Amino acid sequence: MSKNKFALISLVIVLILALVGIKKCTPDAPVIDDSRTPSEYNVQRAEELLERMFLFIAYAEDDKGCEETTGTYFCGARQTAAYGVTVKPDGSLVKKGEKVSRAQAKEWSLHHLRTHVVPFLSHCDGVRLSDEKLYMIMLVIYNMGGELVTGYRLNGTRCGEPARFFTALNEGRPVEEVANLLTRYRKSGGKRAPGLLKRHWVEGAIGLGIITPENVLNLRPVQFYETKNFGNYYWLTKKRELVEKNGLYQLRYDETTINTFFNMNEARNGKRSVKDILP
């Protein structure tokens, strides 16, 4: 072997070793603790996502103009402030006519997420959930309550069986299947609640990454409730009745349905967007 060839090979080896050394020493990415259980991961990751999660809360709940007008509104059985808040951090209820700013309501909403939503994710112990699935299940718990969803009380004691959609999510089943299972919860006061069924479409769309923390900012808060045609969310029969399989309605997430949703729900012509109702 000639001296020049030997020198060239030596130089290449030195460069390779140098590059390997740089890669080992450069802290480009945080070290992922792979020893965390799915339960630990889901709780910790959910806590990291709360600011972005709040954008979905604002979209699905609205501020109802509370800061500028009456202060509260009546929803279900309770007085409610902006972003669906009914309970203050001290445990007292929001009162009729109470003036609550958007900033205050956001603080209370985030407190509720931390104390009455995220803890229930400790029961998501089957798989590590994607960010999209975490957003979805947190929005569901925010609306339905952790006990009904998981079958556990906040103190960790058992109070019933978990909802089928929660079990499916915990087993890593496809989001479309989980969303269809949500349609079992479709009644209020013994009657079918169209608004709840429309909300389930939105929850599934968040879980699928169709509605994101980025594009939700340009949507009109709670406008999805105003859609009169169920065919914009669900598969229908020729008689315009909801298709039902095994007691479940079948949600639509095809390209046409998604495009129609954004065309009908994006804020245009001076209409309020989620950005406009943030503190």
Secondary structure, 3 states (H helix, E strand, C coil): CCHHHHHHHHHHHHHHHHHHHHHHHCCCCCCCCCCCCHHHHHHHHHHHCHHHHHHHHHHHHCCCCCCCCCCCEEECCEEECHHHCCECCCCCECCCCCCCCHHHHHHHHHHHHHHHCHHHHHHCCCCCCCHHHHHHHHHHHHHHCHHHHHCECCCCCECCCCCHHHHHHHCCCCHHHHHHHHCCCCEECCEECHHHHHHHHHHHHHHCCCCCCCHHHHECCCHHHHCCCHHHCECECCCCCECEECCEECECCCHHHHHHHHHHHECCCCCCCHHHHCC
